[in-house]
């Protein structure tokens, strides 16, 4: 079954907002394409002409050229379309009022990956605030959650740990599409922006990315395969450690390890943990950049064999605890800064509190694994009114 994304629905039947807009902006990146791989900016310019005034880009830039975290993208110009491109991952992460001059609507077309710490939604949250201040509606062209819309994982972010990878209390794996999440964040943060949505046709909450019938276009440099998004809600925690999350390899987040890791020692520790839906394969790899660049690492490749049964957050928590028990002197937590947070340690920023760090470090038993990975009991009740599918 082929799913029709919000971009395509909008082009076929533009709503009143765009039909009557004298000028609008577009927040997008390289994955903002239709089924024929044509970019949203080109298609919207063809459809609406010079009324498309401005382009905005999130982290990694319009073309996802910047590889790593906290590598800022300068403002620029889309030379072929003759449009300014304002980076929202530069000297500021919120559009200035001057950037919104001449706009009646801000359109968002981004491919999210279903994980709280992926920065698209927090860039959108700043856009919501700027648009609310100016009285400009925000229109989301919806796209699928590649890891489905039925499951959540991880506790709510504690308010004391808000950052650019979490400004509202949502679980790590949230189970929402970007439009649903935008509506929820707009309400949860009390922003009050006038939010509109162009929903998809044919998407169901049980769908994973392959069920959509669409090719995967990387929304950021280190998610080159949709399979990486299946492990990402857990494996992103490795960014808070001195373990390699596979950046600098061809399969980031699917592979992990370090020079001190022995996969043959860790596998027996993981065997009793009931890590369903995956197969763990011992590997050796040599990152070309970032952690352990040019050094021989050993670790595990995470093959997702049943994405419906797989629980990435729980799986990575088990990895971290096992590594800490086996190599307590070699393993370490990374220190700030991390995504513009300069005081709290990155693992706490990622997990949304200090509880995971304390448990991994030995506070409490393995029996607490399920509790630490469980979503909040009332999550689906909380977001029920924002669900579109």
C-alpha positions as CSV (number, residue, x, y, z in Angstrom):
1,X,0.0,0.0,0.0
2,X,1.3,3.5,-0.9
3,X,0.7,6.3,1.5
4,X,0.0,9.8,0.3
5,X,2.0,12.3,2.4
6,X,0.7,15.7,3.4
7,X,2.9,17.4,0.8
8,X,1.2,15.5,-2.0
9,X,-2.3,16.0,-0.5
10,X,-1.6,19.7,-0.2
11,X,-0.4,20.0,-3.8
12,X,-3.5,18.2,-5.1
13,X,-6.0,20.2,-3.0
14,X,-4.5,23.3,-1.3
15,X,-6.5,24.5,1.6
16,X,-7.6,28.1,2.2
17,X,-4.5,29.1,4.1
18,X,-2.2,28.6,1.1
19,X,-4.8,29.6,-1.5
20,X,-5.2,33.0,0.1
21,X,-1.7,33.6,1.4
22,X,0.2,36.5,-0.2
23,X,3.5,35.0,1.0
24,X,4.6,31.9,2.9
25,X,7.8,30.3,4.2
26,X,8.8,26.6,4.2
27,X,10.7,24.7,6.9
28,X,12.2,21.7,5.2
29,X,15.3,19.7,4.4
30,X,16.6,17.1,1.9
31,X,14.0,14.5,2.9
32,X,11.1,16.8,2.2
33,X,10.3,15.1,-1.1
34,X,7.3,13.6,-2.9
35,X,7.1,10.1,-4.2
36,X,9.0,11.1,-7.3
37,X,11.8,12.5,-5.1
38,X,11.0,16.1,-6.1
39,X,11.7,18.6,-3.3
40,X,8.8,20.4,-1.5
41,X,10.4,23.8,-2.3
42,X,10.4,23.2,-6.0
43,X,6.9,21.8,-6.0
44,X,5.4,24.6,-3.9
45,X,7.2,27.2,-6.0
46,X,5.8,25.6,-9.2
47,X,2.3,25.5,-7.6
48,X,2.3,28.9,-6.0
49,X,5.0,30.9,-7.8
50,X,6.5,33.9,-6.1
51,X,4.3,33.5,-3.1
52,X,6.9,31.1,-1.7
53,X,9.1,33.8,-0.2
54,X,11.5,32.1,2.3
55,X,13.1,28.8,3.1
56,X,14.1,27.7,6.6
57,X,16.3,24.7,7.5
58,X,16.7,22.7,10.7
59,X,19.8,21.1,12.2
60,X,22.2,19.7,9.6
61,X,21.0,22.3,7.0
62,X,18.8,22.2,4.0
63,X,20.9,19.5,2.4
64,X,21.9,17.6,5.6
65,X,25.6,18.5,4.9
66,X,26.7,19.2,8.5
67,X,27.4,15.8,10.1
68,X,27.6,16.2,13.8
69,X,25.8,17.8,16.8
70,X,26.5,21.4,17.5
71,X,27.9,22.0,14.0
72,X,26.0,25.0,13.0
73,X,24.8,25.8,9.5
74,X,25.1,29.3,8.1
75,X,22.3,31.2,6.4
76,X,22.4,31.1,2.6
77,X,20.5,31.2,-0.6
78,X,18.9,28.6,-2.8
79,X,20.4,29.8,-6.0
80,X,18.3,27.9,-8.4
81,X,15.0,28.9,-6.7
82,X,16.4,32.4,-5.9
83,X,15.1,32.2,-2.3
84,X,16.8,33.0,1.0
85,X,17.6,30.1,3.3
86,X,17.5,30.9,7.0
87,X,19.3,28.4,9.2
88,X,17.5,27.6,12.5
89,X,20.6,25.8,13.8
90,X,23.0,28.7,13.7
91,X,23.6,31.7,15.9
92,X,20.0,31.3,17.0
93,X,17.5,28.4,16.9
94,X,14.4,30.5,16.7
95,X,13.3,32.6,13.6
96,X,13.6,36.3,14.2
97,X,10.7,38.5,13.5
98,X,12.6,39.9,10.5
99,X,12.8,36.4,9.0
100,X,9.0,36.2,9.1
101,X,8.5,39.5,7.3
102,X,6.2,39.2,4.4
103,X,4.8,35.8,5.5
104,X,1.2,35.0,6.1
105,X,1.8,31.3,6.8
106,X,4.8,29.1,7.8
107,X,4.6,25.7,6.2
108,X,6.5,22.7,7.8
109,X,7.4,19.6,5.8
110,X,9.9,17.5,7.8
111,X,10.4,13.8,8.2
112,X,10.6,13.0,11.9
113,X,11.8,9.7,13.4
114,X,9.6,9.3,16.4
115,X,12.2,10.1,19.1
116,X,12.0,12.9,21.6
117,X,15.6,14.0,21.2
118,X,15.5,14.4,17.5
119,X,15.6,18.2,17.2
120,X,12.9,18.8,14.5
121,X,10.1,19.2,16.9
122,X,12.1,21.6,19.1
123,X,12.9,23.7,16.1
124,X,9.2,23.7,15.3
125,X,8.4,24.7,18.9
126,X,10.5,27.8,18.5
127,X,8.8,28.5,15.2
128,X,5.4,28.1,17.0
129,X,6.5,30.8,19.5
130,X,7.7,33.2,16.9
131,X,4.6,32.7,14.7
132,X,2.3,33.1,17.8
133,X,4.0,36.4,18.6
134,X,3.4,37.6,15.0
135,X,-0.1,36.1,14.6
136,X,1.1,33.9,11.7
137,X,-0.5,30.4,11.3
138,X,1.7,27.3,11.1
139,X,0.8,24.6,8.7
140,X,2.2,21.1,9.0
141,X,2.3,18.8,6.0
142,X,2.2,15.5,7.8
143,X,4.5,12.5,7.2
144,X,4.7,9.0,8.8
145,X,6.3,8.1,12.1
146,X,8.8,5.5,10.6
147,X,8.7,3.3,13.8
148,X,4.9,3.3,13.9
149,X,2.2,5.0,16.0
150,X,1.2,2.4,18.5
151,X,4.1,2.2,21.0
152,X,5.8,4.5,23.4
153,X,8.9,3.9,25.5
154,X,10.7,5.7,28.3
155,X,9.5,7.9,31.1
156,X,8.4,11.5,30.7
157,X,11.2,14.2,30.5
158,X,11.5,15.8,34.0
159,X,10.9,19.6,33.7
160,X,14.3,20.3,35.3
161,X,16.1,18.7,32.4
162,X,14.5,20.7,29.5
163,X,16.9,21.5,26.7
164,X,17.1,21.7,22.9
165,X,16.5,17.9,22.8
166,X,13.5,18.1,25.1
167,X,11.4,21.2,25.9
168,X,8.2,19.4,26.9
169,X,7.5,16.3,29.0
170,X,7.2,13.5,26.4
171,X,8.7,10.0,26.4
172,X,11.7,9.1,24.4
173,X,9.7,7.1,21.9
174,X,6.5,9.0,21.6
175,X,4.5,7.2,18.9
176,X,3.1,10.4,17.2
177,X,3.4,11.8,13.7
178,X,5.1,15.2,13.5
179,X,1.7,17.0,13.1
180,X,0.3,15.2,16.1
181,X,3.4,16.0,18.2
182,X,3.3,19.7,17.0
183,X,-0.3,20.0,18.2
184,X,0.6,18.5,21.5
185,X,3.7,20.6,22.1
186,X,1.8,23.8,21.1
187,X,-0.7,23.0,23.9
188,X,1.7,21.5,26.5
189,X,4.0,24.6,26.3
190,X,1.1,27.0,26.3
191,X,2.2,28.6,23.1
192,X,-1.1,29.2,21.5
193,X,-0.1,29.3,17.9
194,X,-2.7,28.8,15.2
195,X,-1.7,25.3,14.1
196,X,-3.2,23.7,10.9
197,X,-2.5,20.3,9.5
198,X,-2.6,18.6,6.1
199,X,-3.0,14.9,7.1
200,X,-1.8,11.9,5.1
201,X,-4.1,9.6,3.2
202,X,-3.7,5.9,3.8
203,X,-1.4,5.9,6.8
204,X,-2.3,3.7,9.8
205,X,-0.8,3.7,13.3
206,X,0.3,0.0,12.9
207,X,2.5,0.9,9.9
208,X,6.3,0.8,9.9
209,X,8.2,2.7,7.2
210,X,8.4,-0.3,4.8
211,X,4.6,-0.5,4.9
212,X,4.3,2.9,3.4
213,X,5.6,1.8,0.0
214,X,8.1,4.7,-0.1
215,X,11.8,4.8,-0.4
216,X,13.7,6.1,2.6
217,X,15.5,9.5,2.2
218,X,17.8,10.2,5.1
219,X,16.4,13.1,7.1
220,X,19.9,13.6,8.7
221,X,23.3,12.3,7.8
222,X,23.5,9.5,10.4
223,X,20.2,7.9,9.8
224,X,21.0,6.6,6.3
225,X,18.6,3.6,6.5
226,X,15.2,3.4,8.0
227,X,16.5,0.5,10.0
228,X,18.6,3.0,11.9
229,X,15.4,4.7,13.0
230,X,14.2,1.4,14.5
231,X,17.1,1.4,17.0
232,X,17.6,5.1,17.4
233,X,15.2,5.7,20.3
234,X,17.6,3.6,22.4
235,X,21.0,3.9,20.6
236,X,20.9,7.7,20.7
237,X,21.7,7.3,24.4
238,X,25.2,6.3,23.4
239,X,25.8,10.0,22.5
240,X,26.0,10.5,26.3
241,X,28.8,7.9,26.8
242,X,32.3,7.2,25.5
243,X,30.9,4.3,23.5
244,X,30.8,4.8,19.7
245,X,27.3,4.9,18.4
246,X,28.7,4.1,15.0
247,X,29.2,7.6,13.7
248,X,31.9,7.4,11.1
249,X,30.7,4.1,9.8
250,X,28.2,3.3,7.1
251,X,25.6,2.0,9.6
252,X,25.5,4.5,12.5
253,X,23.4,3.6,15.5
254,X,22.9,0.0,14.2
255,X,26.5,-0.7,15.2
256,X,28.1,0.2,18.5
257,X,31.2,-0.5,20.6
258,X,34.6,0.7,21.7
259,X,38.2,-0.5,21.8
260,X,37.7,-1.9,25.3
261,X,34.5,-3.9,24.5
262,X,34.6,-7.6,24.0
263,X,31.3,-8.8,22.4
264,X,31.9,-12.4,23.4
265,X,31.9,-11.3,27.1
266,X,28.8,-9.1,26.8
267,X,26.6,-11.5,24.9
268,X,26.2,-13.9,27.9
269,X,25.2,-11.0,30.1
270,X,22.5,-9.9,27.7
271,X,21.1,-13.3,27.0
272,X,18.9,-13.4,30.2
273,X,17.5,-9.9,29.6
274,X,14.8,-11.1,27.1
275,X,15.8,-8.6,24.4
276,X,13.1,-9.5,21.9
277,X,12.9,-8.6,18.2
278,X,16.6,-8.4,17.6
279,X,19.7,-10.4,16.9
280,X,23.1,-9.2,18.2
281,X,26.1,-9.9,15.9
282,X,29.7,-9.4,17.1
283,X,31.5,-7.0,14.9
284,X,34.8,-5.0,14.5
285,X,34.8,-1.6,13.0
286,X,37.0,1.5,12.6
287,X,35.2,4.9,12.6
288,X,36.5,7.4,10.1
289,X,35.5,10.4,12.3
290,X,34.1,11.2,15.8
291,X,34.7,8.8,18.7
292,X,37.7,6.5,18.2
293,X,38.4,7.8,14.7
294,X,40.9,5.5,13.1
295,X,40.9,3.0,16.0
296,X,39.8,-0.6,16.0
297,X,36.6,-1.0,17.9
298,X,34.7,-4.1,18.8
299,X,31.0,-4.3,19.7
300,X,27.6,-5.5,18.4
301,X,25.5,-4.9,15.3
302,X,21.8,-4.7,16.2
303,X,19.7,-6.5,13.6
304,X,16.0,-5.8,14.1
305,X,14.3,-9.0,13.3
306,X,10.8,-8.1,14.5
307,X,10.3,-4.3,14.7
308,X,6.9,-4.7,16.4
309,X,8.4,-6.8,19.2
310,X,11.6,-4.8,19.5
311,X,12.0,-2.3,22.3
312,X,15.0,-0.1,21.4
313,X,15.1,2.0,24.6
314,X,15.0,-1.1,26.9
315,X,17.6,-2.8,24.7
316,X,20.1,0.0,25.0
317,X,19.6,0.4,28.7
318,X,20.7,-3.3,29.0
319,X,23.7,-2.6,26.8
320,X,24.8,0.3,29.1
321,X,24.3,-1.6,32.3
322,X,26.3,-4.6,31.0
323,X,29.1,-2.4,29.8
324,X,29.3,-0.7,33.1
325,X,29.5,-4.0,35.0
326,X,32.1,-5.5,32.7
327,X,34.3,-2.5,32.1
328,X,33.7,0.0,35.0
329,X,37.1,1.7,34.7
330,X,37.0,2.1,30.9
331,X,33.4,3.2,30.4
332,X,32.5,6.8,31.1
333,X,29.8,9.4,30.8
334,X,30.5,12.2,28.4
335,X,30.7,15.7,29.9
336,X,28.9,18.8,28.7
337,X,28.3,20.7,26.5
338,X,25.7,18.7,24.6
339,X,23.2,20.4,22.3
340,X,23.7,23.8,24.0
341,X,23.3,22.4,27.5
342,X,26.5,23.4,29.3
343,X,25.9,22.2,32.9
344,X,24.0,18.9,33.0
345,X,25.7,15.7,31.9
346,X,24.5,14.6,28.4
347,X,23.1,11.3,29.5
348,X,20.7,13.0,31.9
349,X,19.7,15.5,29.2
350,X,19.0,12.6,26.8
351,X,17.1,10.4,29.3
352,X,15.3,13.3,30.9
353,X,16.5,12.8,34.5
354,X,19.4,11.4,36.5
355,X,17.7,8.0,37.2
356,X,19.1,6.0,34.2
357,X,22.7,7.2,34.9
358,X,22.3,6.2,38.6
359,X,20.9,2.8,37.7
360,X,23.5,2.0,35.0
361,X,26.2,3.0,37.6
362,X,24.9,0.3,39.9
363,X,22.1,1.9,41.9
364,X,19.4,-0.8,41.9
365,X,19.2,-4.2,40.3
366,X,18.6,-5.6,36.8
367,X,15.0,-6.1,38.0
368,X,14.4,-2.4,37.5
369,X,15.1,-2.5,33.7
370,X,11.4,-2.9,32.7
371,X,10.3,0.0,35.0
372,X,13.0,2.3,33.6
373,X,12.0,1.5,30.0
374,X,8.2,1.7,30.4
375,X,6.2,4.6,29.0
376,X,4.0,6.7,31.3
377,X,0.7,5.0,32.0
378,X,-1.4,8.0,30.9
379,X,0.6,9.0,27.8
380,X,-2.0,7.9,25.2
381,X,-4.8,9.4,27.3
382,X,-2.8,12.7,27.4
383,X,-2.3,12.9,23.6
384,X,-5.6,11.3,22.5
385,X,-7.2,14.6,21.5
386,X,-4.3,15.3,19.1
387,X,-4.3,12.0,17.3
388,X,-5.2,12.3,13.6
389,X,-5.2,8.6,12.6
